[in-house]
Amino acid sequence: MKSFSKLIGLLLLGVLLLLVAAGFALTHFFDPNDYKDEIRQLARKHANLELELNGDIGWSLFPWLGIEITDAKVASADTPEDPFADLRLLGLSVQVLPLLRKEIQMSDIRIDGLNLSLHRNAKGQGNWEHIGKPHKNPEQATEQQVQDATTTRATESAVAPNTPLKLDINSLIVNGARIDYHDEKSGQQFNLESVQLTTGAIRDNQPIALKFSGFLGNTKPLIRARIELTSKVSIDQALQRYLLDDMKLSGEVAGEPLNGKTANFTVRGNLLYDQSAQVARGDNLKLSINQLKALGELQATQLDKQAQISGALSIAPLNLQEFLSGVGIELPEMADKKALSHFEFNSRLQGSKNSLLFNEMALSIDQTALSGSVGIKDFVNNTLYVQLQGDQLDADRYLPPVKKQAPTERQAEVKQQTEQAGSSGTTALPKTPSQSAWSTEQQLPIERLGKINADLELAFNELTISKFPITQAKLKLLAKQGVITLNNLQGNLFNGEFKTSASVDTKAEPPLLTLKQTTHNIPVEKILQTLEHEVTITGLLDLDTDLRTRGNSQQDWVNHLNGKLDFALHKGVLPDANLERQLCIGIATLNRKALSTNTATRDTAFNELHGKLNIQNGLANNPDLRVAIPGITVKGQGDIDLRVLSLDYYLGIIIEGDTHPMPDPACQVNQRYVGLEWPVRCRGPLELGAKACRIDQEGLGKIAATLAGEKLTEKLNEKLGDKVSPELKDALKGLFKR
């Protein structure tokens, strides 16, 4: 028995020595470099690869099956002249005995100097797409060849073992790799260079330590970035789960979008992709870009169907103006230099492959608090969706600062007219302005507006815009297919209220604009003061407007303005209106008395002023002006030329019987003046208001003739009594009325 055991041991030792000797003989007397042509042919036949092996192939057999390739290039067999990969060194080794157990135990895999040059031609074909496909001419393929290929695949599938291979790799090391990508069709080109990749042990169902770094470059737009990634990667092939645990992606980026600035960024968190459940998730996400700090979570489900996205995002308070400047976003100059100094954001996320909304949003900008929803409802049409409610917003802080401009030719002309007009009412009527009051510059970015699709709804408890303090402001706007419709803009202003609707049709040529507006009890003097205009009238304004125009400049809008406007002004005053003064001038003239030079100018109060304007191509006609003043009625008609902001008006002042003392003895009212229509003519720049009005001397002459006829009739009646026939009296009256 002892001799038999010794014999078996000697036989095993002999077999082992034979294996060692065979391995020594194979590795020393068999040179794989002699079979480069056969290797190239096999690669071409089975993988459709064109191999160029310029360096030596080194190998070992036992106990490690190792191979080392140097200076090699790889191309698709369809485009052998266009290699997509070359490497300086590839080295790997596998233990032989575990292969018999369907286990792969490898030492370090090392790749040095790998260069990938990937590109798509103008037809969209990539130089790597035919790898792994047999190189055949489709015209020469026969039906039998197709059947043979099908049979071969079916046989291979039938005999393929169900037991998966077990991987056991000490590490993967990639040094100095570079990837270049170029798309001729789109012109897009980027590269990833100086790539360093190292991993820890790669074993089934065990986390893999991963470290990656490189430099990313892009041409359109020009961007350069340095990136570093560390994580623990878990791969479960059976469950098809892939996890990046404790991930940290950091680096810095610079380029054209940042306008010469550099942004430092860091992303931390855990990323999971579960292919079997069609779920992707990001947990405990932390993002920092310069001084911006954010927390969040993100989950996508039903990835194989209609993907659904949910999550949350929170941005810590920061100086938004400084952050945007730091990443190369230059904001336009704003009236308040401290605007956007505070920003804070919290929201839930909800979306699909065609939408992304921030719901339950709480946004703080400076002193403004907003809540609601914001996002893109339709990525195909880029439809912006906004539904926000705010406490208060001073929009003027974010508008460009008001810069004082040199007076225009028309403004200079009006100033001269104002100085000449004075307030006495005895000078000549001002001249009609000759210069246009409006700019010819383009006002709206029509092309950009035509591309906007939006659904906006805003509400503010307090809103200040262009110095107008609006309370309970509401806005609803819909932009679709080139038509922007302001369905509603309403609010309270100076204890009054207004409501507006409007539209802009950017597709029309020229662009078409419409406006409808109603106001109630808005003090018109507050409007004029806010606009920094001279107060020429006061009172509570009621307005009903329906206008339309076309063009894209102030001058176009006014020149093509059409529509109607009904107005009423209650409890008003005409400052320096001098209607009583104008009446006094007429009465003094008829009384043949001189007015005292120290008669003070007085305002004219009225109970109501109302009328309507019919506007055609910038010319407004008012046929029915009525002004109710205690003891006096004023009626009028005339035109307002909106193109030059001038008026040409006739006013009739009627004394209703109130003979209260006039401010000057020369114009005391007597009963003969009651019921007469005293004529006033207004002409000149609209800005002059009542200062553009004068007593109409021609009309006054007719009144004088009428009064003279009545006086003569009275005297005839006193002296002749009934001796004069009625026909003669009527003839004498008619003589003086002509």
C-alpha positions in Angstrom: 0.0 0.0 0.0 2.8 2.3 0.8 4.4 1.5 -2.5 1.2 2.2 -4.3 0.8 5.7 -2.7 4.4 6.4 -3.6 3.7 5.5 -7.2 0.7 7.7 -7.4 2.7 10.6 -6.0 5.4 10.1 -8.5 2.9 10.0 -11.4 1.3 13.3 -10.2 4.6 14.9 -9.9 5.5 13.7 -13.4 2.3 15.1 -14.8 3.0 18.4 -13.1 6.5 18.5 -14.4 5.2 17.7 -17.9 2.7 20.6 -17.7 5.4 23.0 -16.5 7.7 21.8 -19.2 4.9 22.2 -21.8 4.2 25.7 -20.6 7.8 26.6 -20.6 8.1 25.2 -24.2 5.0 27.0 -25.3 6.0 30.4 -23.9 9.6 30.1 -25.1 9.3 28.3 -28.4 5.9 29.5 -29.4 5.8 33.2 -30.4 2.3 34.7 -30.9 3.8 37.5 -32.9 4.2 34.9 -35.7 0.4 34.7 -35.9 -0.5 38.4 -36.2 -2.0 37.9 -39.6 -4.2 35.1 -38.4 -5.3 37.2 -35.4 -6.2 40.1 -37.8 -8.2 37.7 -40.0 -10.1 36.3 -37.0 -10.9 39.8 -35.8 -12.0 40.9 -39.2 -14.2 37.8 -39.7 -15.9 37.5 -36.3 -15.9 41.1 -35.0 -15.6 43.2 -38.2 -12.5 44.8 -36.7 -9.4 45.9 -38.5 -6.4 45.4 -36.2 -3.0 47.0 -36.7 -0.5 45.4 -34.3 2.7 47.4 -34.5 4.2 46.3 -31.2 5.1 43.0 -29.7 2.6 40.6 -28.2 3.8 39.1 -24.9 2.1 36.3 -23.1 2.3 33.7 -20.2 0.5 30.4 -19.8 0.6 29.1 -16.2 -0.4 29.6 -13.6 -1.6 33.0 -15.1 -2.8 33.2 -18.7 -1.5 36.6 -19.4 -1.3 38.8 -22.5 0.4 42.2 -23.2 -0.3 44.2 -26.4 1.6 47.3 -27.3 1.2 49.9 -30.0 -2.1 48.7 -31.5 -4.8 50.4 -33.6 -8.4 49.4 -34.1 -10.8 50.3 -36.9 -14.0 49.1 -38.3 -13.4 46.7 -41.2 -15.8 48.9 -43.2 -13.5 51.9 -42.8 -10.0 50.5 -42.2 -8.4 53.8 -43.1 -10.2 55.5 -40.2 -9.1 54.0 -36.9 -11.3 54.8 -34.0 -8.9 53.6 -31.2 -5.3 53.2 -30.6 -3.4 52.3 -27.4 0.1 52.2 -26.1 -0.3 49.3 -23.8 -2.9 46.7 -22.8 -1.9 44.2 -20.1 -4.1 41.6 -18.3 -3.7 38.1 -16.9 -6.2 35.3 -15.8 -5.6 32.4 -13.5 -6.0 29.2 -15.5 -7.4 26.7 -13.0 -10.5 28.9 -12.0 -11.5 29.0 -15.6 -12.3 25.3 -15.4 -14.9 26.3 -12.7 -16.3 29.1 -14.9 -14.7 31.7 -12.8 -12.6 34.6 -14.0 -9.9 35.6 -11.6 -7.7 38.4 -13.0 -4.9 40.4 -11.7 -4.7 44.2 -12.5 -6.0 45.2 -16.0 -3.8 48.0 -17.2 -4.5 50.3 -20.1 -2.0 53.1 -21.0 -2.3 55.7 -23.7 -5.7 54.8 -25.0 -7.1 57.2 -27.7 -10.6 57.0 -28.9 -11.5 59.1 -32.0 -15.2 58.8 -32.6 -17.0 60.8 -35.2 -20.2 60.8 -37.2 -20.2 61.8 -40.9 -22.6 64.1 -42.6 -25.1 61.2 -43.0 -25.1 60.6 -39.3 -23.1 57.3 -39.5 -20.5 56.6 -36.7 -17.2 55.1 -37.4 -17.8 52.5 -34.6 -21.3 51.4 -35.5 -20.3 48.2 -37.5 -18.2 46.7 -34.8 -19.2 43.1 -34.1 -21.1 42.7 -37.3 -19.7 40.3 -40.0 -18.2 42.1 -42.9 -20.4 41.2 -45.9 -21.6 42.7 -49.1 -25.4 42.8 -48.8 -25.7 42.3 -52.6 -23.8 39.0 -52.4 -25.7 37.6 -49.4 -27.9 34.7 -50.4 -30.9 33.4 -48.7 -29.0 30.2 -47.7 -26.3 32.4 -45.9 -29.0 34.2 -44.0 -30.5 30.9 -42.9 -27.1 29.5 -41.9 -26.5 32.6 -39.8 -29.9 32.2 -38.1 -29.2 28.5 -37.4 -25.8 29.2 -35.9 -27.2 31.8 -33.6 -30.0 29.5 -32.5 -27.5 26.7 -31.8 -25.2 28.9 -29.8 -28.1 30.1 -27.8 -29.3 26.6 -27.2 -25.9 25.3 -25.9 -25.0 28.5 -24.0 -24.6 27.7 -20.3 -27.1 29.4 -18.0 -24.6 29.7 -15.2 -23.1 33.3 -15.3 -19.4 33.8 -15.2 -18.0 35.0 -11.9 -15.7 38.0 -12.1 -12.8 38.6 -9.7 -10.5 41.4 -10.9 -7.9 42.9 -8.6 -8.2 46.4 -10.2 -8.6 48.3 -13.4 -6.1 51.1 -14.2 -6.4 53.5 -17.2 -3.7 56.0 -17.6 -3.5 59.0 -20.0 -6.6 58.1 -22.0 -8.2 60.5 -24.5 -11.6 60.5 -26.1 -12.4 62.8 -29.1 -16.0 63.1 -30.6 -16.9 65.0 -33.7 -20.3 65.2 -35.4 -20.0 66.6 -38.9 -23.8 67.1 -39.3 -24.3 69.2 -36.2 -20.7 70.6 -36.0 -20.6 69.4 -32.3 -17.1 68.5 -31.1 -15.8 67.7 -27.6 -12.9 65.8 -26.1 -12.0 64.2 -22.8 -8.3 64.1 -22.2 -5.8 63.2 -19.5 -8.2 60.6 -18.2 -7.2 58.7 -15.1 -9.3 55.8 -14.0 -8.6 53.4 -11.1 -10.8 50.9 -9.4 -10.5 48.6 -6.4 -11.3 44.9 -6.6 -14.1 44.1 -9.0 -16.1 41.2 -7.6 -19.7 40.1 -8.0 -22.1 41.7 -5.6 -19.4 43.7 -3.9 -18.9 47.5 -4.0 -16.2 48.7 -6.2 -14.1 51.7 -5.3 -13.9 54.1 -8.3 -11.8 57.2 -8.9 -11.9 59.1 -12.2 -10.4 62.4 -13.3 -10.0 64.2 -16.6 -10.3 67.5 -18.6 -13.4 68.1 -20.7 -13.4 70.4 -23.7 -16.2 71.5 -26.0 -16.2 73.7 -29.1 -19.8 74.9 -29.5 -19.9 76.8 -27.1 -16.3 76.8 -26.1 -16.0 75.2 -22.7 -13.2 73.8 -20.6 -13.7 71.8 -17.5 -11.8 69.8 -14.9 -13.7 66.9 -13.4 -13.0 64.5 -10.6 -15.3 61.6 -9.5 -15.1 59.3 -6.6 -17.7 56.7 -5.6 -18.4 53.2 -4.5 -20.0 51.3 -7.4 -22.3 48.3 -6.8 -23.4 46.2 -9.7 -26.0 43.4 -9.3 -26.3 41.7 -12.7 -29.0 39.3 -11.6 -31.3 42.2 -10.4 -29.9 44.7 -12.9 -29.3 47.2 -10.2 -26.5 49.8 -10.5 -25.6 52.0 -7.6 -23.2 54.9 -7.1 -22.9 55.2 -3.4 -21.3 58.1 -1.6 -20.6 59.8 -4.9 -18.6 63.0 -5.2 -18.3 64.9 -8.5 -16.3 68.1 -8.3 -14.2 70.4 -10.5 -14.3 73.7 -12.2 -15.6 75.0 -15.5 -14.8 78.0 -17.7 -15.6 79.1 -21.2 -17.8 81.3 -23.4 -21.1 80.9 -21.4 -19.3 82.1 -18.3 -17.8 85.2 -20.1 -14.3 84.6 -18.8 -15.4 83.6 -15.3 -14.8 80.3 -13.5 -17.3 78.2 -11.6 -16.3 75.7 -9.0 -18.8 72.9 -8.5 -19.4 69.9 -6.3 -22.2 67.3 -6.4 -22.6 64.7 -3.7 -25.1 62.0 -3.1 -26.3 58.5 -4.0 -27.4 57.5 -7.5 -29.4 54.3 -8.2 -30.6 52.8 -11.5 -32.8 49.7 -11.2 -33.4 48.4 -14.7 -35.7 45.6 -13.7 -38.0 48.1 -11.9 -37.4 50.9 -14.4 -36.5 53.3 -11.6 -33.7 55.8 -11.3 -33.2 57.7 -8.0 -30.9 60.3 -6.5 -30.9 60.6 -2.7 -29.2 63.0 -0.3 -28.1 65.2 -3.2 -26.0 68.2 -2.4 -25.0 70.8 -5.0 -22.6 73.7 -4.7 -21.7 76.2 -7.5 -19.5 78.9 -6.1 -21.6 80.4 -3.3 -24.8 78.6 -4.3 -25.7 75.7 -1.9 -28.6 73.4 -2.7 -30.1 70.2 -1.4 -32.4 67.9 -3.2 -33.8 64.5 -4.1 -34.9 63.1 -7.5 -36.7 60.0 -8.6 -37.8 58.8 -12.1 -40.2 55.9 -12.5 -41.7 54.0 -15.5 -38.6 54.7 -17.5 -39.7 52.2 -20.2 -43.1 53.8 -20.6 -44.2 57.4 -19.8 -41.4 58.4 -17.4 -42.6 60.2 -14.2 -40.3 62.5 -12.3 -40.7 63.6 -8.7 -38.5 65.2 -6.1 -37.6 68.3 -4.1 -35.1 71.2 -4.3 -34.0 73.7 -1.7 -31.6 76.6 -2.3 -30.1 78.3 0.7 -30.2 82.1 1.0 -27.6 83.8 -1.2 -26.8 87.1 -2.9 -28.2 86.2 -6.4 -26.6 89.3 -8.1 -23.1 88.3 -6.9 -23.7 84.6 -7.9 -24.9 85.5 -11.4 -22.0 87.8 -11.9 -19.6 85.1 -10.7 -20.8 82.7 -13.4 -20.6 85.3 -16.2 -24.2 86.4 -16.3 -24.2 90.2 -16.6 -27.5 91.6 -15.5 -28.8 94.8 -17.1 -28.4 98.0 -15.0 -31.2 98.3 -12.5 -32.6 101.3 -10.7 -31.7 99.7 -7.3 -28.1 98.6 -7.2 -28.9 96.4 -4.2 -31.6 94.5 -6.1 -31.4 90.7 -6.1 -29.2 90.8 -3.0 -31.3 88.1 -1.4 -32.6 84.9 -2.9 -34.1 81.7 -1.3 -36.0 78.8 -3.0 -37.9 75.7 -1.8 -40.1 73.5 -4.0 -41.3 70.1 -4.9 -40.6 68.7 -8.4 -43.0 67.0 -10.7 -42.6 66.1 -14.3 -42.6 63.7 -17.3 -40.5 63.4 -20.4 -42.5 66.4 -21.8 -42.8 68.6 -18.7 -41.2 69.8 -15.5 -42.9 71.8 -12.8 -41.8 73.3 -9.5 -44.9 72.9 -7.3 -45.6 74.0 -3.7 -42.9 76.6 -4.4 -41.8 79.2 -1.8 -39.6 81.8 -3.3 -38.1 84.9 -1.6 -36.5 87.7 -3.7 -35.3 90.7 -1.7 -38.4 91.8 0.3 -40.9 89.9 -2.0 -42.3 86.5 -0.9 -43.9 84.3 -3.7 -45.7 81.0 -3.7 -47.2 78.8 -6.4 -46.0 76.8 -9.4 -43.5 77.5 -12.2 -42.1 75.3 -15.0 -42.3 74.1 -18.5 -45.6 72.4 -19.4 -44.7 71.4 -22.9 -41.0 70.9 -23.9 -42.0 70.4 -27.6 -43.5 73.9 -27.8 -41.5 75.4 -24.9 -44.6 76.4 -23.0 -43.8 78.4 -19.9 -46.2 77.9 -17.0 -46.3 80.4 -14.1 -48.9 80.6 -11.3 -47.7 82.8 -8.5 -49.1 84.8 -5.6 -47.0 87.5 -3.9 -47.3 89.8 -0.9 -45.6 92.9 -2.4 -43.3 93.7 -5.3 -41.6 97.0 -6.2 -40.9 96.3 -9.9 -39.3 99.7 -10.3 -36.2 98.4 -8.4 -35.5 96.0 -11.2 -36.2 98.3 -14.2 -33.5 100.4 -15.8 -32.8 103.7 -14.1 -34.6 106.6 -15.5 -32.2 108.8 -17.4 -32.9 112.4 -18.1 -33.0 113.0 -21.8 -32.5 116.1 -23.8 -35.8 117.8 -24.8 -37.1 116.9 -28.3 -37.9 119.5 -30.9 -41.6 119.2 -30.1 -41.0 119.6 -26.3 -38.9 122.8 -27.0 -41.7 124.1 -29.2 -44.4 123.4 -26.6 -42.3 125.1 -23.9 -42.1 128.2 -26.0 -45.8 128.1 -26.6 -46.4 127.8 -22.8 -44.3 130.8 -22.0 -46.1 132.9 -24.7 -49.6 131.7 -23.5 -49.3 133.1 -20.0 -52.4 132.9 -17.9 -54.3 136.2 -18.6 -56.2 134.8 -21.5 -55.7 138.0 -23.5 -52.8 136.8 -25.8 -53.3 135.3 -29.2 -54.2 131.6 -29.5 -51.2 129.3 -29.4 -50.2 127.7 -32.7 -50.7 124.0 -33.5 -47.5 122.0 -32.9 -45.7 121.0 -36.1 -43.4 118.3 -34.7 -44.5 114.7 -34.0 -44.8 113.8 -30.3 -43.7 110.2 -30.7 -40.6 108.1 -31.3 -40.0 106.1 -34.5 -37.8 103.5 -32.7 -38.9 99.9 -32.6 -40.6 99.1 -29.3 -41.2 95.4 -29.1 -38.9 92.4 -30.0 -41.5 91.0 -32.3 -39.5 88.0 -33.6 -38.7 86.8 -30.0 -42.3 87.5 -28.9 -43.6 85.3 -31.7 -41.7 82.3 -30.4 -43.1 82.6 -26.9 -45.6 80.1 -25.6 -46.7 80.8 -22.1 -49.5 80.5 -19.6 -49.1 83.1 -16.8 -51.2 84.0 -13.8 -49.8 86.5 -11.2 -51.4 88.1 -8.2 -49.9 90.6 -5.8 -51.3 92.3 -2.7 -49.2 95.3 -3.5 -47.4 96.0 -6.8 -45.5 99.1 -7.7 -44.6 99.6 -11.4 -43.5 102.9 -13.0 -44.2 104.5 -9.6 -47.9 103.5 -9.7 -49.0 101.8 -6.4 -51.4 99.1 -7.4 -53.1 97.0 -4.8 -54.8 93.6 -5.3 -53.2 93.3 -8.7 -54.0 90.3 -10.9 -52.7 89.3 -14.3 -53.6 86.5 -16.7 -51.7 86.1 -19.9 -51.6 83.5 -22.6 -49.1 83.3 -25.5 -49.6 80.8 -28.2 -48.5 80.5 -31.8 -47.4 84.1 -32.1 -50.5 85.6 -30.5 -50.0 87.1 -27.0 -53.3 87.7 -25.2 -53.6 89.7 -21.9 -56.9 88.2 -20.8 -57.0 90.3 -17.6 -55.0 92.9 -15.8 -56.8 94.5 -12.9 -56.2 96.2 -9.6 -56.9 99.1 -7.4 -55.1 102.4 -8.0 -55.3 105.5 -5.8 -58.5 104.2 -4.3 -60.0 103.7 -7.7 -60.0 100.5 -9.8 -59.1 99.5 -13.4 -59.4 96.5 -15.6 -57.5 95.9 -18.9 -57.4 93.3 -21.7 -55.1 93.5 -24.7 -53.5 91.4 -27.4 -50.5 91.4 -29.8 -50.6 89.4 -33.0 -47.0 89.1 -34.0 -47.9 87.1 -37.2 -49.8 90.0 -38.7 -47.8 92.3 -41.0 -47.4 94.8 -39.5 -48.1 93.6 -36.0 -51.7 94.1 -34.8 -52.4 95.4 -31.3 -55.8 95.8 -29.4 -56.6 97.3 -26.1 -59.8 97.4 -23.9 -59.8 99.2 -20.6 -62.2 100.4 -18.0 -61.4 102.6 -15.0 -63.6 103.8 -12.1 -62.9 106.7 -9.7 -59.2 107.0 -10.4 -57.9 110.6 -9.6 -56.5 111.9 -12.8 -54.2 114.3 -11.1 -52.4 111.4 -9.4 -51.8 109.9 -12.8 -50.4 113.1 -14.1 -48.2 113.6 -11.1 -46.9 110.1 -11.2 -46.0 110.6 -14.9 -44.3 113.8 -13.9 -46.6 115.9 -16.1 -48.1 119.2 -15.3 -51.5 118.9 -13.6 -54.0 120.5 -16.0 -57.1 118.9 -14.7 -58.2 117.0 -11.6 -61.1 114.8 -10.7 -62.2 111.1 -10.5 -62.0 109.5 -13.9 -64.3 106.9 -15.4 -63.1 105.5 -18.7 -64.3 102.9 -21.2 -61.8 102.3 -24.0 -61.8 100.1 -27.1 -58.8 100.7 -29.3 -56.8 98.9 -32.0 -53.6 99.8 -34.0 -50.7 98.3 -35.9 -47.0 98.7 -36.3 -44.1 98.6 -33.9 -43.2 102.2 -32.9 -44.9 104.9 -31.0 -45.5 106.9 -34.1 -46.9 103.9 -36.0 -49.2 103.1 -33.1 -50.6 106.6 -32.9 -50.8 107.1 -36.7 -52.9 103.9 -37.1 -54.9 104.3 -33.9 -58.6 103.6 -34.3 -61.5 103.0 -31.9 -63.6 104.8 -29.3 -63.2 106.2 -25.8 -66.0 107.2 -23.4 -64.9 109.4 -20.5 -66.4 111.0 -17.5 -64.7 113.1 -14.8 -66.4 113.8 -11.5 -65.7 116.3 -8.7 -63.1 118.0 -10.9 -61.1 121.2 -11.1 -59.5 122.9 -14.0 -56.4 124.6 -12.5 -55.8 128.0 -14.1 -58.7 127.2 -16.4 -59.9 130.8 -16.3 -63.4 129.9 -17.6 -64.8 132.5 -15.3 -62.0 134.9 -16.4 -62.8 134.2 -20.0 -66.5 134.9 -19.3 -65.5 138.0 -17.4 -63.5 139.3 -20.4 -66.5 138.8 -22.7 -68.9 140.6 -20.3 -66.5 143.5 -19.7 -66.2 143.9 -23.4 -69.9 144.1 -23.8 -70.1 146.5 -20.8 -67.4 148.6 -22.4 -65.4 148.5 -19.2 -61.8 147.8 -18.5 -60.8 144.9 -16.3 -58.6 145.6 -13.3 -55.0 144.4 -13.8 -54.8 142.7 -10.4 -57.6 140.2 -11.0 -56.3 137.0 -9.6 -56.3 133.7 -11.5 -58.7 131.2 -10.1 -59.3 127.5 -10.6 -62.6 126.4 -12.1 -64.3 123.6 -10.2 -66.9 121.4 -11.9 -69.3 118.7 -10.8 -69.0 116.6 -13.9 -67.2 116.5 -17.3 -68.1 113.8 -19.8 -68.0 113.0 -23.5 -66.6 110.5 -26.0 -63.9 110.4 -28.5 -64.1 108.7 -31.9 -60.6 108.0 -33.1 -59.6 107.4 -36.7 -56.0 107.1 -37.8 -54.7 109.1 -34.8 -57.3 111.9 -35.1 -59.8 112.0 -32.2 -63.1 113.8 -32.6 -65.2 114.8 -29.6 -68.8 115.8 -30.6 -70.4 116.1 -27.2 -68.3 117.5 -24.4 -70.3 118.6 -21.4 -69.0 120.3 -18.2 -71.3 121.1 -15.3 -70.1 124.0 -13.2 -72.3 125.6 -10.5 -74.3 128.3 -12.3 -72.6 127.6 -15.6 -72.9 124.9 -18.3 -70.1 124.3 -20.7 -70.5 122.4 -23.9 -68.0 121.7 -26.5 -66.9 119.9 -29.7 -63.7 119.6 -31.6 -60.7 117.6 -32.5 -57.6 116.3 -30.7 -54.7 115.4 -33.0 -53.0 112.6 -31.1 -50.1 112.6 -33.7 -48.8 115.9 -32.4 -50.9 116.1 -29.2 -52.7 119.2 -30.1 -56.3 120.4 -29.8 -58.7 122.5 -31.9 -61.8 123.0 -29.8 -64.9 125.1 -29.5 -66.4 125.7 -26.1 -69.8 127.4 -25.3 -70.2 128.8 -21.8 -73.8 129.3 -20.8 -74.8 131.3 -17.6 -77.8 129.5 -16.1 -79.0 132.3 -13.9 -76.6 132.3 -11.0 -75.6 136.0 -10.8 -73.1 135.7 -8.0 -70.6 138.5 -7.8 -67.9 138.3 -10.4 -64.3 138.9 -9.4 -64.2 142.2 -11.1 -66.8 145.0 -11.2 -66.3 145.4 -14.9 -67.9 142.0 -15.6 -70.8 141.9 -13.3 -73.6 139.7 -14.6 -77.0 141.0 -15.2 -80.2 139.2 -16.3 -79.6 140.0 -20.0 -76.6 137.6 -20.1 -78.5 134.6 -18.7 -78.9 131.8 -21.3 -76.4 133.3 -23.8 -73.7 131.0 -25.1 -70.4 132.7 -24.6 -67.9 131.4 -27.2 -64.4 130.2 -26.2 -61.9 128.8 -28.7 -59.1 126.4 -27.6 -56.1 125.7 -29.8 -52.5 124.6 -29.4 -50.5 121.9 -27.5 -52.5 119.5 -25.4 -50.1 120.1 -22.5 -51.3 123.7 -22.1 -54.8 122.5 -21.0 -57.1 125.5 -20.4 -54.2 127.9 -21.0 -54.8 127.2 -24.7 -58.3 128.7 -24.5 -59.3 132.3 -25.4 -62.6 134.2 -25.7 -63.8 134.0 -29.4 -64.0 137.7 -30.5 -66.0 136.9 -33.6 -68.6 135.0 -31.6 -68.6 137.7 -29.0 -69.5 140.3 -31.7 -72.5 138.3 -32.6 -73.6 138.3 -28.9 -73.1 142.1 -28.7 -75.3 142.5 -31.8 -78.0 140.3 -30.2 -77.8 142.3 -27.0 -77.9 145.6 -28.9 -81.0 144.5 -30.8 -82.7 143.5 -27.6 -81.8 146.9 -26.0 -83.2 148.8 -29.0 -86.4 146.8 -28.9 -86.8 147.6 -25.3 -86.4 151.3 -26.0 -88.9 151.2 -28.9 -91.3 149.4 -26.7 -91.0 152.1 -24.0 -91.4 155.0 -26.4 -93.8 153.7 -29.0 -95.5 151.0 -27.1 -98.0 149.3 -29.4 -97.5 151.8 -32.3 -94.9 149.6 -33.9 -96.0 146.5 -35.6 -94.7 143.1 -34.4 -93.3 142.5 -37.9 -91.1 145.6 -37.6 -89.8 144.5 -34.2 -88.9 141.1 -35.5 -87.1 142.7 -38.5 -85.0 145.0 -36.1 -84.1 142.0 -34.0 -83.0 140.0 -37.0 -80.8 142.9 -38.1 -78.7 142.8 -35.0 -78.4 139.1 -34.9 -76.7 138.8 -38.2 
